[in-house]
Every structure is written in C-alpha cells, then in structure tokens.
Amino acid sequence: MTATMPGSGPSAAGRRSDDGGRGWVAALYRARGWLWVVPTVPAAVLALLIMVVLPPDQTLDNLAEWAFKLSPFAFAVVAVALLPKWRVAPGLLLLGVIGYMAYIDTEMVMRIQEFGRNADQDGAFEPVYQFELFITTFIVLLMLLAYRLGGARTANVLKTGVAAILVVVSGLNDLTFWALNDVWAAGSRPPDLPWASHIIVFTGVPSVATAVVFMVVHVALAAVVAALPVGRWVDRALGVEQVRR
C-alpha cells in the first residue's frame, strides 16, 4: 500500500524551497476546500447561456464557437475534480439520478415529440440535437462525480475528464451514425460527413477516411492523457514523499 506524507523526509524543506514556479500548485492545494466554486460559476453561467438564452444551433461555424460551446463541459470537469470528498456523496449521486429521471429524460422525450410534429420545418431537429449533447455531458460528469466522491484524487479525476472530452469530440458517434444509419440505401452511403461541424472547423468537410484519422488521433490522445502520471507530478510539486507500508 502506498501513502503520501506531505513534507516528510530530510530533504522535504529543500524541495519546497527549490520548487520555483511550482509554488502555485501548493497554493492551489491549500485552497482546495473552496476552489471548486471558481470553475463552477462559469460552467453554470455558460451552460445557461447556451441552453436557455441562445437559440439551438446544430452547426459550429468556426473554432471560436467550438471552444465556446465546449467551455461549460471543460469548466464542469475541473469543478468536479476539485470537489471535496463530502460524506453526503451518496446523496449527491442520488440527486443526479433523480434529476435525470425527473427532468432530463422527460425533456428529451418531449423534444423528440416536438420534432415529430414539426419535422418538415427548417431547424426542427436543432432542439433535439442540443439536448442530446447536454445529456452526453451530464452522463460524463455524473460518472466523474461518482469517481471523485468514491475517493479518487483530483489529479486522476481531472485527467480522466480531459480524456473523456477528447473522446466526446473525436467524432466517434459521427462515424457510427454513418456506418449504422439505415436511411441510406445499400451502397449509397455518402463519401464524406457534412454534418460533423466540430470536425469541419478543423479540416473542412471530412471524408470518411479523414474522420477516421481524426477519431483515432483523439482516442490516442485520450489514452495518453489517461496514462499521464499527473498525481506523481503534483506530489513532486508539493514536496510529498511516497512511503511504502
């Protein structure tokens, strides 16, 4: 079993005095009891702006819009990673499930019904698409919340969340939509993915081959991020010595 002991060992003081620019890590560590509030505020404000104030939009026009639409997800990942390990963890997770069943599940069904009534109108699918992205984000964050409140350290939750974001934006679901959708007659699948605007802002309209490469690169990056020894780097910056016992 491995335990961490801040400031232990004869060289701990020397490491702390020599860490230079890494002192900010220690400052953040000391503020860990309330630091989760800092990313929570922009995550909530941006989510409300995108989901409530702005009209639903299925298309991303440029990289700035891509970053804007992704920013609430990124801020929320940081917020979850920084959450204290409260004793009320089971209650928070139960509230997440209640929220899903009481609102998210019902809202998605109603949006699908509305789309069915107005399918022949321009923009009818946008509210469904917008909420589908919201559900994806919610599921990832709920899993990260369970991971964090189950005892995972901030560094591990953070890198897992970043890896999850990379998978979400990889275009994997666009490729499965292309491969599994039976709307196309046999042998008539399109040669490119004109609906994948989150890829288009980087590559232009991607061919299937380009989309596969885009997906593989993102999944590989996610694997690299998940394997990074972030916890060890944080321990080194904090002057923590690993003790075997």
C-alpha positions in Angstrom: 0.0 0.0 0.0 1.2 3.5 -0.8 0.5 6.5 1.3 1.5 10.1 0.8 3.0 12.2 3.5 3.5 15.9 2.8 6.7 17.5 4.0 8.2 14.2 5.3 11.9 13.3 4.9 15.0 15.2 5.5 15.0 16.8 2.0 11.4 18.0 2.1 12.2 21.5 3.1 14.9 21.8 0.4 12.5 20.6 -2.2 9.9 23.1 -1.1 12.4 26.0 -1.2 13.7 24.9 -4.7 10.4 24.4 -6.4 10.4 27.8 -8.0 7.4 28.3 -10.2 5.7 25.2 -8.9 4.7 27.1 -5.7 1.3 27.8 -7.3 0.5 24.1 -7.0 0.9 24.3 -3.3 -1.2 27.5 -3.1 -4.0 25.8 -5.0 -3.7 22.8 -2.7 -4.1 24.9 0.4 -7.3 26.5 -1.2 -8.8 23.1 -2.1 -11.7 23.4 0.3 -13.4 26.1 -1.7 -11.6 26.2 -5.0 -14.3 24.1 -6.8 -16.5 27.1 -6.7 -14.3 29.0 -9.1 -14.9 26.8 -12.2 -18.5 26.0 -11.2 -19.6 29.6 -11.7 -18.5 30.0 -15.4 -19.7 26.4 -16.1 -23.2 27.2 -14.8 -23.4 30.6 -16.5 -22.2 29.4 -19.8 -24.4 26.3 -19.7 -27.5 28.5 -19.1 -26.4 30.9 -21.8 -26.1 28.1 -24.4 -29.1 26.0 -23.3 -31.6 28.7 -22.4 -30.6 32.1 -23.8 -29.2 31.3 -27.2 -31.2 29.6 -29.9 -30.3 25.9 -30.5 -27.8 25.6 -33.3 -26.6 22.3 -34.8 -23.7 23.8 -36.7 -20.4 25.2 -35.5 -19.1 28.0 -37.7 -15.6 28.4 -36.5 -13.0 27.4 -33.9 -14.1 30.2 -31.5 -17.7 28.9 -31.5 -16.3 25.3 -31.0 -14.3 26.5 -27.9 -17.3 28.5 -26.6 -19.7 25.5 -26.8 -17.2 23.2 -25.2 -16.2 25.5 -22.4 -19.0 24.7 -19.9 -18.0 21.0 -20.2 -14.4 21.8 -19.5 -15.1 24.1 -16.6 -17.5 21.4 -15.1 -14.8 18.7 -15.4 -12.5 20.9 -13.4 -15.2 21.7 -10.8 -16.0 18.0 -10.3 -12.3 17.2 -10.0 -11.9 19.8 -7.2 -15.0 18.8 -5.2 -14.2 17.9 -1.6 -14.9 14.3 -0.7 -18.1 15.0 1.3 -19.8 12.5 3.5 -23.0 13.3 1.6 -21.6 11.7 -1.5 -24.3 9.0 -1.9 -27.0 11.8 -1.6 -25.4 13.8 -4.4 -25.3 10.9 -6.7 -28.9 10.0 -5.9 -29.8 13.6 -6.7 -28.1 13.2 -10.0 -30.2 10.2 -10.8 -33.4 11.9 -9.6 -32.5 15.0 -11.8 -32.1 12.7 -14.8 -35.4 10.9 -14.3 -37.4 14.0 -13.2 -36.2 16.4 -15.9 -33.6 15.2 -18.5 -35.4 12.0 -19.6 -38.8 13.7 -19.8 -37.4 16.8 -21.6 -35.7 14.6 -24.2 -38.9 12.7 -24.9 -40.8 16.0 -25.3 -38.2 17.4 -27.7 -38.4 14.3 -29.8 -42.2 14.5 -29.9 -42.0 18.2 -30.9 -39.6 17.2 -33.7 -42.0 14.6 -34.9 -44.8 17.2 -35.1 -42.5 19.7 -37.0 -40.1 17.5 -38.8 -40.8 19.2 -42.1 -39.7 22.7 -40.8 -36.2 24.1 -41.0 -34.4 23.9 -37.7 -36.8 21.4 -36.2 -34.0 19.0 -35.2 -31.8 21.6 -33.5 -33.5 21.4 -30.1 -33.2 17.6 -30.1 -29.5 17.8 -31.1 -28.8 20.5 -28.5 -30.3 18.4 -25.7 -28.6 15.2 -26.8 -25.2 17.0 -26.3 -26.4 18.1 -22.9 -27.3 14.5 -22.0 -23.8 13.3 -23.1 -22.2 16.0 -20.9 -24.4 15.1 -18.0 -23.6 11.4 -18.2 -19.8 12.0 -18.3 -20.0 14.5 -15.4 -22.1 12.1 -13.3 -19.6 9.3 -13.8 -16.7 11.7 -12.9 -18.7 12.7 -9.8 -19.0 9.1 -8.7 -15.3 8.6 -9.3 -14.4 11.7 -7.3 -16.7 11.1 -4.4 -15.7 7.4 -4.4 -12.2 8.5 -3.3 -10.3 9.4 -6.5 -7.8 12.2 -6.1 -8.2 15.5 -8.0 -5.4 14.7 -10.5 -6.9 11.4 -11.6 -10.4 12.8 -12.0 -9.1 15.8 -13.9 -7.1 13.7 -16.4 -10.0 11.2 -16.8 -12.3 14.1 -17.5 -9.9 15.6 -20.1 -9.6 12.1 -21.7 -13.4 11.9 -21.8 -13.7 15.2 -23.5 -11.3 14.1 -26.2 -13.4 11.0 -26.8 -16.6 13.1 -26.9 -15.2 15.5 -29.6 -13.4 12.7 -31.5 -16.3 12.2 -34.0 -16.7 8.5 -33.0 -20.5 8.9 -32.9 -20.5 10.6 -36.3 -18.7 7.6 -37.8 -21.1 5.1 -36.1 -24.0 7.3 -37.4 -22.5 7.0 -40.9 -21.9 3.2 -40.6 -25.1 2.1 -38.8 -27.8 4.5 -40.2 -30.2 2.6 -42.4 -31.5 5.8 -44.0 -29.2 5.3 -46.9 -29.8 2.6 -49.5 -27.3 -0.2 -49.7 -24.1 1.0 -51.4 -25.1 4.7 -51.3 -23.5 5.9 -48.1 -22.1 9.4 -48.5 -18.3 9.7 -49.1 -18.0 12.4 -46.5 -19.5 13.7 -43.2 -21.0 17.2 -43.9 -23.0 17.1 -40.6 -19.8 16.8 -38.4 -19.2 20.5 -38.0 -17.0 20.0 -35.0 -14.6 18.3 -37.4 -15.2 20.7 -40.2 -13.9 23.7 -38.3 -10.5 21.9 -38.2 -10.3 20.0 -41.5 -13.1 21.2 -43.7 -15.8 18.8 -44.7 -14.1 15.5 -43.8 -14.1 12.4 -46.0 -14.8 9.1 -44.1 -11.0 8.4 -44.1 -10.3 11.9 -42.7 -12.9 11.4 -40.0 -11.4 8.0 -39.0 -8.0 9.6 -38.7 -9.4 12.5 -36.7 -11.2 10.0 -34.4 -8.1 7.7 -34.0 -5.9 10.7 -33.1 -8.3 11.9 -30.4 -8.8 8.5 -28.9 -5.0 8.0 -28.9 -4.6 11.4 -27.2 -7.2 10.4 -24.6 -5.2 7.2 -23.9 -2.1 9.3 -23.5 -3.8 11.7 -21.1 -5.3 8.9 -19.1 -1.8 7.3 -18.7 0.0 10.5 -17.6 1.4 10.4 -14.1 -0.3 13.6 -13.1 -0.6 12.6 -9.5 3.1 12.0 -9.3 3.8 15.4 -10.8 1.6 17.1 -8.2 3.2 15.2 -5.4 6.6 16.3 -6.5 5.5 19.9 -6.7 4.0 19.7 -3.2 7.2 18.1 -1.8 5.3 14.8 -1.0 7.4 11.7 -0.3 5.9 8.3 -1.2 6.2 5.9 1.7 5.7 2.2 1.3 3.9 0.5 4.2 
